[in-house]
Amino acid sequence: FNLKDASTPSKKSPSTNHPLHCPLCNTTQPAIWKYNLWAHILREHPSANVDLYKHMFSVSNNERILLKGVYCTKR
């Protein structure tokens, strides 16, 4: 598992979901999966402005297209 490779979607690896540290948690806390970060911030840091961290958990249009392709071919 290579975090650098996971940060850029490709046909071979369309998902950018990877473990990362919540910028609001103590560094000793476990990593959070990218796709779960939005919910984590809302649940664990309710006073935080989640929009400030959108760049950390957003899914690009390219990634959506690639993931949809994987889903459609497996149906």
KACOR-V561562 format. One record per residue. N is the residue number from 1. SS is DSSP state (~ for helix, > for strand, _ for the rest). OMEGA is omega in whole degrees, 0 to 359 (999 if undefined). Layout:
N:SS:OMEGA  N:SS:OMEGA
This chain:
1:_:182  2:_:182  3:~:180  4:~:178  5:~:182  6:~:183  7:_:181  8:_:180  9:_:176  10:_:178  11:_:181  12:_:182  13:_:188  14:_:184  15:_:175  16:_:178  17:_:181  18:_:179  19:>:175  20:>:180  21:_:176  22:_:181  23:_:181  24:_:181  25:_:172  26:_:183  27:_:178  28:_:179  29:_:179  30:_:178  31:_:179  32:>:175  33:>:182  34:~:183  35:~:180  36:~:187  37:~:180  38:~:181  39:~:179  40:~:181  41:~:179  42:~:183  43:~:187  44:~:183  45:_:188  46:_:180  47:_:181  48:_:175  49:_:185  50:~:180  51:~:178  52:~:184  53:~:183  54:~:180  55:~:182  56:~:184  57:~:182  58:_:180  59:_:182  60:_:176  61:~:179  62:~:179  63:~:178  64:~:180  65:~:181  66:~:179  67:~:178  68:~:177  69:~:178  70:~:181  71:~:183  72:~:180  73:~:181  74:_:181  75:_:999
